[in-house]
Amino acid sequence: MDFIFDPSLVLYLPLQELDGASFMSKDACGHLCTVTGALWRPHGRYFDGTDDVIKANTVTDNSLFDGAHTIIAWVKLNKWGANQEIVAAAREGVAATHYSLFVIDSANKFNAATNDIGQNIVTTTATYTDDTGHHFLAMMVDADGHINHFIVDDTDIGSDSTNTNDLSTVSAFWLGQLPFTSANVNPFGGTISEAWVYGRELTVLEIENIRLATKWRYR
């Protein structure tokens, strides 16, 4: 085991281990995940940048979230110059409530965002235009929907507490697209290797421990 599971881990997808058109998430919740496209490869699931997506079944126990949460992912890029969604914990089908996500945007920068009444967003200064290696991403959000940390690889990019957002009604997890009723919104192009969602705000030290424990797979 590469890290210690805890009760707040509400979604864990080691996609390098999970093949087939559907599978169960490797956490205590056991979400049924369905795959559209997103071909299995030894380092994860490859998303074609057009219409591939992985959806976890609707979350019925919203007590898993008090609003605070953390999203983590290992990714490898293969598409640039377009907004792309990597991981979203959201109220499914409601455009204004794609609560938290990682985005590689039209300027080839990573973003972390929350969006409900208003939007908080943290953006990297650096641009990313190569597919030679994996990137480690982590965003930590408090109970008011403020982004307190956005970590890319081993660097803390910053925070944004401009707006207060209600993040306590997460009902779905999507990988590779926005969780809207319309299809193929901001499709991701590249590989998502692992994804975690915690129903609490992890510390910077906990994030670094996860990165160090798992990075050997993506050298």
Secondary structure as GFF3:
##gff-version 3
##sequence-region A 1 219
A	DSSP	beta_strand	9	14	.	.	.	ID=ss1
A	DSSP	beta_strand	22	24	.	.	.	ID=ss2
A	DSSP	beta_strand	32	36	.	.	.	ID=ss3
A	DSSP	beta_strand	39	41	.	.	.	ID=ss4
A	DSSP	beta_strand	44	48	.	.	.	ID=ss5
A	DSSP	beta_strand	53	56	.	.	.	ID=ss6
A	DSSP	three_ten_helix	62	64	.	.	.	ID=ss7
A	DSSP	beta_strand	69	77	.	.	.	ID=ss8
A	DSSP	beta_strand	84	90	.	.	.	ID=ss9
A	DSSP	three_ten_helix	95	97	.	.	.	ID=ss10
A	DSSP	beta_strand	100	104	.	.	.	ID=ss11
A	DSSP	beta_strand	110	115	.	.	.	ID=ss12
A	DSSP	beta_strand	119	123	.	.	.	ID=ss13
A	DSSP	beta_strand	135	141	.	.	.	ID=ss14
A	DSSP	beta_strand	147	152	.	.	.	ID=ss15
A	DSSP	beta_strand	155	160	.	.	.	ID=ss16
A	DSSP	beta_strand	172	175	.	.	.	ID=ss17
A	DSSP	beta_strand	189	198	.	.	.	ID=ss18
A	DSSP	alpha_helix	204	214	.	.	.	ID=ss19
A	DSSP	three_ten_helix	215	218	.	.	.	ID=ss20
###
